[in-house]
Amino acid sequence: MALLGLASVTTTLCQPSTKPVPVPSVPSTLNITTLTAENGFSVLECWSLVPGFTTSHQAGTSGAASIGIGELGSSTANATFSIIPARFNGGLHNAPAAQWVIFLSGLAHITLPNSTDKASIQGGKHGTILALDTSDVSNGHITDYPTDEVTTAVQIPLEDGKIPGHVKLHNGSCTPQEQNF
């Protein structure tokens, strides 16, 4: 008898919900904190990618919002997955190549040696930045990971350093409101 009762409980728990699931609104474009350079120094800017989101027709994501992020990789560049220890200080460094950096988890603090500008990048859906401050254009930036949590990141070089279409919204990092989706 007890086994039959458990089976009916399991069936009840597995029934689909009849409550409507709220659908988050999709912004018209993707706003990205970008590390770039001006007069030989790294600077933070908030960019809006153009063209903006479109509706995907690709199998598996058909109907979802989708945006191109530029040509990626080359015959000499590799995408990299990094596991960064808790409380790690990356020191002063340049982007090794023009690249996307996608923080999947953790927290990255980016500061600039010649400015008070800074960015706090939380891993997850808003954890993507564009790092363009290579050694040929900039003195670099400082990244540290101040929490007790491991940070994971994926770095994806841009094909031949080709920067995706964009509009500069303002100096400094994007605000949470500008990345709200």
RAKA-V144425 format. One record per residue. PHI is phi as a letter, one per 30 degrees, with the letter a starting at -180 (none if undefined). OMEGA is omega in degrees with one decimal (NA if undefined). D_CENTER is the distance of its C-alpha to the mean C-alpha in whole Angstrom. Layout:
BEGIN
PHI_OMEGA_D_CENTER + PHI_OMEGA_D_CENTER
END
This chain:
BEGIN
none_-178.4_53 + d_180.0_50 + d_177.9_48 + d_177.9_48 + d_179.5_47 + d_-179.8_44 + d_-178.9_43 + d_175.9_44 + d_179.4_41 + e_179.5_39 + d_180.0_39 + d_-178.3_39 + d_-176.4_36 + c_-179.3_34 + d_178.5_35 + d_179.1_32 + d_176.3_32 + c_178.3_34 + d_178.2_31 + d_178.0_29 + c_-179.6_25 + d_178.3_24 + c_-179.7_21 + d_177.9_18 + d_-179.4_19 + c_177.8_16 + d_-180.0_16 + d_179.5_17 + b_-179.8_14 + c_175.9_10 + c_-171.5_10 + b_169.0_8 + d_-175.3_9 + b_170.9_10 + c_179.7_13 + b_-176.3_16 + b_175.7_19 + b_179.9_23 + h_176.7_26 + i_-179.2_25 + c_175.4_23 + d_176.2_19 + b_174.4_18 + c_175.9_15 + b_173.3_14 + c_-179.5_13 + c_172.4_13 + c_-177.6_13 + d_175.5_13 + b_-6.0_16 + d_-175.7_18 + d_-178.7_16 + d_172.1_16 + b_176.7_19 + d_-179.4_20 + d_173.2_20 + c_-178.8_23 + d_178.4_22 + e_179.0_23 + j_177.4_21 + b_-178.0_19 + e_-179.2_22 + j_179.7_22 + d_176.0_18 + d_-176.7_16 + b_177.9_15 + b_175.7_13 + d_-179.8_14 + c_175.4_11 + j_177.2_14 + d_-173.7_16 + c_171.8_15 + i_174.9_17 + a_-179.0_21 + d_-178.5_24 + c_-176.6_23 + c_178.1_19 + b_168.8_18 + d_-175.4_14 + b_172.4_14 + c_-177.5_13 + c_171.3_14 + c_-173.5_16 + c_-176.7_16 + d_174.2_19 + e_176.9_19 + h_-179.2_20 + d_175.4_19 + c_-179.8_20 + d_178.3_18 + i_178.6_21 + d_-179.5_21 + a_174.2_19 + c_168.3_18 + d_-178.9_15 + d_177.2_17 + a_172.2_16 + d_-170.3_14 + a_166.1_11 + d_170.8_8 + b_-177.3_6 + c_178.5_4 + d_-178.0_6 + d_179.6_8 + a_176.8_10 + i_-177.0_12 + b_176.6_12 + c_172.9_11 + c_179.7_14 + c_176.3_14 + b_-177.5_17 + c_-175.8_19 + d_-177.1_23 + c_-175.6_24 + a_173.9_23 + c_177.3_22 + d_177.4_19 + a_177.1_16 + b_172.1_13 + c_-176.1_12 + c_178.3_8 + d_177.9_9 + d_-179.7_7 + k_-171.6_7 + d_176.9_7 + c_-173.7_5 + c_-177.5_3 + c_173.9_1 + b_173.4_5 + c_-178.3_8 + c_-176.0_11 + b_-175.2_14 + d_179.5_17 + d_-173.6_19 + d_178.9_22 + d_-178.2_24 + b_-170.0_23 + a_174.6_22 + d_175.1_23 + j_-178.6_19 + b_179.6_17 + c_175.6_18 + b_171.1_15 + b_-172.8_16 + b_-163.8_16 + d_-173.8_18 + c_176.6_18 + d_-178.3_21 + c_172.0_18 + d_175.8_16 + c_174.4_13 + c_-177.3_11 + b_173.3_9 + c_176.4_9 + c_-177.7_10 + b_-179.6_11 + d_174.4_14 + d_178.3_14 + e_178.3_18 + h_178.6_20 + i_-178.9_18 + d_-177.5_18 + d_180.0_16 + d_177.6_15 + e_-175.9_17 + a_169.4_16 + b_176.0_18 + d_178.2_17 + d_179.7_17 + a_171.9_18 + d_-179.8_18 + j_-178.5_16 + d_175.7_13 + d_178.0_12 + d_175.7_13 + e_179.6_13 + d_179.6_15 + d_-179.8_14 + c_-173.5_10 + d_171.3_13 + a_NA_13
END
